[in-house]
Amino acid sequence: ELSVYCEIHPFNAVDDAFLDAFAPQAVILSGGPASVPDADSPRPPAKVFDLGVPVLGICYGQQVMMQMLGGEVLRGQGTAEFGRAFISPTDDRLELLAGWFHGTREQVWMSHGDHVSRLAPGFRPYATSEGAPFAVVADPKRRFFGMQFHPEVHHTPHGPALFQNFVQLAGFTGDW
C-alpha cells in the first residue's frame, strides 16, 4: 500500500544464509500467538540485529526483540491488554511517531498477555499505556523500534502513519 516492495517469510524459513542472499533493507518482526518466555518460542536469527538495517517489532515482535537483545519479558501479571487502549507519549520525541499525538493520547489496539518488564540496553520508552509502560520503545541510534500494540489493524486509526514513517526512516522512496 505504500509502494514499497516487501515479502513475508515465516520465521522458520529465515536463517543467516537467507538473510545474506536476500539482503533486506528493513525488517518487520510481526505479532503472533506464541509466548516469548517459552523455550521453544519462535525467534528470528540473531543476525537480524547485526544487519545494520531498521527493525520494527510489533507486539510479539517487540517482545522477542527485547528478550534477544538483553531485556526481559514476563507473562501477564496484571499487564495483559485486549482491545481498544490509549497510549500517551513520554517527553522524548521519536521520528517513528511523526503525525501522532495531536492530543494527549492516541487510540491503539492491544492484544497481549505477556509484557516487556525490562528494556534491552540502548532502548527508551516513547509511549505508555495503562497496562504497557513500554507501549512504544526505540533505540534510535540502531534504528530499532518496538510497539506493544497492533498498527496494522483499523482499530489503530493512525497505524498507517507508523508504517509510512518506518519505510521513510529505512530510506524507501515509495516508487515501487
Phi, psi and chi 1 to 4 in degrees:
 res  aa     phi    psi   chi1   chi2   chi3   chi4
   1 GLU       -  -21.8  -65.9  171.9    4.8      -
   2 LEU  -100.0   10.5  -62.4  173.7      -      -
   3 SER    59.8   41.8  -61.7      -      -      -
   4 VAL  -124.2  128.3  172.6      -      -      -
   5 TYR   -65.8  132.3  179.2   79.0      -      -
   6 CYS  -148.9  159.9   59.2      -      -      -
   7 GLU  -135.0  148.8  -66.5 -176.0   10.2      -
   8 ILE  -109.8  128.5  -61.4  172.1      -      -
   9 HIS  -129.5  138.4  -64.9  -85.1      -      -
  10 PRO   -67.8  147.7   21.3  -27.6      -      -
  11 PHE   -54.3  -36.0   77.9   94.4      -      -
  12 ASN   -80.9    1.3   57.2   -4.3      -      -
  13 ALA  -105.8    0.9      -      -      -      -
  14 VAL  -111.9  119.1  177.2      -      -      -
  15 ASP  -134.5 -176.9   57.3   16.5      -      -
  16 ASP   -58.2  -41.5  -71.5   -3.9      -      -
  17 ALA   -63.6  -41.7      -      -      -      -
  18 PHE   -60.6  -47.2  173.6   86.6      -      -
  19 LEU   -61.5  -39.6  -68.8  171.2      -      -
  20 ASP   -62.7  -43.7  -71.7  -19.6      -      -
  21 ALA   -73.1  -40.8      -      -      -      -
  22 PHE   -79.7  -34.9 -171.0   68.4      -      -
  23 ALA    51.1   63.7      -      -      -      -
  24 PRO   -64.4  149.2   25.7  -33.7      -      -
  25 GLN   -93.7  -10.4  -66.5  176.9  -49.1      -
  26 ALA  -165.3  158.3      -      -      -      -
  27 VAL  -135.5  136.5  173.9      -      -      -
  28 ILE  -116.8  125.2  -63.5  177.0      -      -
  29 LEU   -98.6  117.2  -56.7  172.8      -      -
  30 SER   -82.6  174.4   71.2      -      -      -
  31 GLY   -76.9  174.7      -      -      -      -
  32 GLY   179.3  169.2      -      -      -      -
  33 PRO   -83.4   -6.5   31.8  -36.6      -      -
  34 ALA   -73.1  170.2      -      -      -      -
  35 SER  -117.4  117.1 -177.2      -      -      -
  36 VAL   -54.0  -39.0  169.2      -      -      -
  37 PRO   -63.8  -16.6  -25.1   35.5      -      -
  38 ASP   -69.8  134.2  -69.7  -14.7      -      -
  39 ALA   -58.8  -32.7      -      -      -      -
  40 ASP  -100.1   19.9   61.7  -14.2      -      -
  41 SER   -70.2  150.9   63.1      -      -      -
  42 PRO   -61.3  139.8  -20.4   30.7      -      -
  43 ARG  -137.3  142.9  -49.5  -82.7  169.2  158.8
  44 PRO   -77.0  163.0   29.2  -34.3      -      -
  45 PRO   -62.1  142.5  -14.2   23.6      -      -
  46 ALA   -57.6  -25.6      -      -      -      -
  47 LYS   -59.6  -24.3 -175.1  172.9 -169.9  153.2
  48 VAL   -53.2  -36.7  161.6      -      -      -
  49 PHE   -86.2   -0.6  -55.6  111.0      -      -
  50 ASP  -111.0    3.1  -64.2  -33.4      -      -
  51 LEU   -74.7  -19.7  -64.8  171.8      -      -
  52 GLY    78.3   18.6      -      -      -      -
  53 VAL  -113.1  158.7  -58.0      -      -      -
  54 PRO   -61.8  141.4  -21.5   32.5      -      -
  55 VAL  -128.3  130.0  178.3      -      -      -
  56 LEU  -117.3  122.4  174.0   64.0      -      -
  57 GLY  -107.7  124.7      -      -      -      -
  58 ILE  -109.3  120.8  -62.3  171.0      -      -
  59 CYS    53.9 -106.2 -165.6      -      -      -
  60 TYR   -55.4  -37.3  179.9   89.8      -      -
  61 GLY   -60.7  -39.0      -      -      -      -
  62 GLN   -65.8  -45.3  177.3 -156.2   40.1      -
  63 GLN   -62.8  -45.6  -65.7  171.9    6.0      -
  64 VAL   -67.4  -35.2   78.1      -      -      -
  65 MET   -61.9  -46.5 -178.1 -173.9  -32.1      -
  66 MET   -61.6  -46.2  -70.1  -60.5  101.6      -
  67 GLN   -61.9  -44.7 -172.6   82.8   20.9      -
  68 MET   -71.5  -24.8  -70.3  179.3   70.8      -
  69 LEU   -99.8    8.6  -65.7  175.5      -      -
  70 GLY   109.6    5.7      -      -      -      -
  71 GLY   -89.2 -163.1      -      -      -      -
  72 GLU  -142.0  141.2 -176.9  177.5   44.1      -
  73 VAL  -123.2  132.7  175.6      -      -      -
  74 LEU  -121.5  157.3  -63.1  175.2      -      -
  75 ARG   -75.5  139.6  -63.8 -174.0 -167.2  -77.9
  76 GLY    24.2  -96.9      -      -      -      -
  77 GLN    51.0   48.2  -60.7 -179.1    2.6      -
  78 GLY    84.3    2.8      -      -      -      -
  79 THR  -114.8   11.0   57.9      -      -      -
  80 ALA   -67.0  143.7      -      -      -      -
  81 GLU  -137.8  136.0  -66.7  177.1  -69.4      -
  82 PHE  -139.5  119.0  -63.8   97.4      -      -
  83 GLY   108.5 -161.0      -      -      -      -
  84 ARG   -65.1  135.6 -174.8  173.6   71.7  162.9
  85 ALA  -143.4  170.7      -      -      -      -
  86 PHE  -129.0  133.5  -66.2   91.7      -      -
  87 ILE  -110.1  150.8   63.4  171.5      -      -
  88 SER  -123.1  143.8  -60.9      -      -      -
  89 PRO   -75.3  152.8   29.8  -34.8      -      -
  90 THR   -84.4 -176.5   62.5      -      -      -
  91 ASP   -72.9  -22.0  -69.5  -23.6      -      -
  92 ASP   -81.0  144.1  -64.5  -37.3      -      -
  93 ARG  -102.8  152.6  -64.6  -68.1  167.9 -119.4
  94 LEU  -140.5  130.7 -176.9   66.5      -      -
  95 GLU   -56.8  -34.0  -74.5 -178.1   80.3      -
  96 LEU   -57.7  -28.7 -177.4   71.7      -      -
  97 LEU   -97.1   15.9  -62.7  173.8      -      -
  98 ALA   -58.8  134.1      -      -      -      -
  99 GLY    89.3    0.4      -      -      -      -
 100 TRP  -105.9  164.9  -84.7   53.0      -      -
 101 PHE    61.0   51.5  -58.5  115.4      -      -
 102 HIS   -71.6  -25.0  -63.3  -67.5      -      -
 103 GLY  -108.9 -151.0      -      -      -      -
 104 THR   -91.5  -12.9   58.5      -      -      -
 105 ARG  -152.3  167.5   60.8 -172.1 -166.1  157.7
 106 GLU  -132.0  135.4 -170.0   75.0   39.8      -
 107 GLN   -77.5  134.6  178.9 -177.4  -48.8      -
 108 VAL  -139.7  172.0  -61.8      -      -      -
 109 TRP  -114.7  116.8 -172.1 -100.5      -      -
 110 MET  -101.9  147.9  -64.3  -79.5 -168.5      -
 111 SER  -158.7   77.7 -179.4      -      -      -
 112 HIS  -149.3  145.5   63.4   95.9      -      -
 113 GLY  -104.7  -40.6      -      -      -      -
 114 ASP   -83.1  166.1  -61.6  -17.1      -      -
 115 HIS  -151.4  155.6   66.8  -79.6      -      -
 116 VAL   -75.4  121.6  174.4      -      -      -
 117 SER  -101.3  -21.9   59.7      -      -      -
 118 ARG  -146.4  128.4 -178.8  174.0   36.6   89.3
 119 LEU   -72.2  149.8  -67.9  176.9      -      -
 120 ALA   -69.9  152.8      -      -      -      -
 121 PRO   -54.0  138.8  -26.5   35.4      -      -
 122 GLY    93.4  -14.4      -      -      -      -
 123 PHE   -94.9  148.8  -76.3   83.6      -      -
 124 ARG  -135.7  154.0  -66.1 -169.3  -11.0 -126.9
 125 PRO   -80.3  142.7   26.5  -30.7      -      -
 126 TYR  -122.0  -12.1  -70.5   86.7      -      -
 127 ALA  -157.5  150.4      -      -      -      -
 128 THR  -132.8  160.3   64.6      -      -      -
 129 SER  -132.3  174.6   73.7      -      -      -
 130 GLU   -57.2  -39.5 -171.0  174.1  -49.7      -
 131 GLY  -103.6   -3.8      -      -      -      -
 132 ALA  -136.3   94.9      -      -      -      -
 133 PRO   -65.9  -13.2   21.4  -29.3      -      -
 134 PHE  -120.4   53.1  -55.8  126.8      -      -
 135 ALA   -63.8  -38.0      -      -      -      -
 136 VAL  -134.7  127.1  177.2      -      -      -
 137 VAL  -131.5  159.4  -59.7      -      -      -
 138 ALA  -160.5  154.1      -      -      -      -
 139 ASP  -120.0   85.6  177.8  -20.1      -      -
 140 PRO   -58.5  -31.4  -21.7   32.4      -      -
 141 LYS   -60.1  -44.1 -175.1  176.3  179.5  179.2
 142 ARG   -89.3   -4.9  -68.1 -172.0  -73.6  177.7
 143 ARG    60.6   45.2  -61.9 -176.4  -59.0  164.4
 144 PHE  -107.5  129.1  -66.9  167.0      -      -
 145 PHE  -132.0  143.3  -50.3   93.6      -      -
 146 GLY  -142.5  145.5      -      -      -      -
 147 MET  -139.3  141.0   57.2 -162.9   60.4      -
 148 GLN   -80.4  -21.1 -172.7   58.2   74.3      -
 149 PHE   -94.7 -179.5   59.8   89.4      -      -
 150 HIS  -111.4  103.0  -69.5  -89.3      -      -
 151 PRO   -77.6  -12.4   30.1  -35.6      -      -
 152 GLU   -82.3   -6.4   74.4  -82.7   12.3      -
 153 VAL  -104.6  153.9  -61.4      -      -      -
 154 HIS   -68.0  -13.9   74.9  -87.1      -      -
 155 HIS   -71.1  -12.5  -55.0  -62.6      -      -
 156 THR  -106.6   89.2  -58.9      -      -      -
 157 PRO   -53.7  -36.1  -25.2   33.9      -      -
 158 HIS  -103.4   20.4  -64.3  117.8      -      -
 159 GLY   -57.1  -42.2      -      -      -      -
 160 PRO   -57.2  -31.2  -29.0   38.0      -      -
 161 ALA   -64.7  -34.6      -      -      -      -
 162 LEU   -63.8  -43.8  -70.0  179.7      -      -
 163 PHE   -65.4  -40.8  -72.7  110.9      -      -
 164 GLN   -60.0  -45.6  179.1   66.8   46.8      -
 165 ASN   -62.9  -40.6  -66.2  -19.6      -      -
 166 PHE   -63.7  -46.8  179.5   70.9      -      -
 167 VAL   -66.8  -32.7  -60.4      -      -      -
 168 GLN   -67.6  -42.6  -72.6  176.0  -18.5      -
 169 LEU   -61.3  -29.6  -72.2  167.3      -      -
 170 ALA   -80.3   -7.0      -      -      -      -
 171 GLY    92.3    8.5      -      -      -      -
 172 PHE   -76.8  145.1  -66.3  104.5      -      -
 173 THR  -101.9   -8.5   58.3      -      -      -
 174 GLY    72.9   34.2      -      -      -      -
 175 ASP  -110.0   16.1   60.7   -6.0      -      -
 176 TRP   -87.8      - -175.3   77.1      -      -
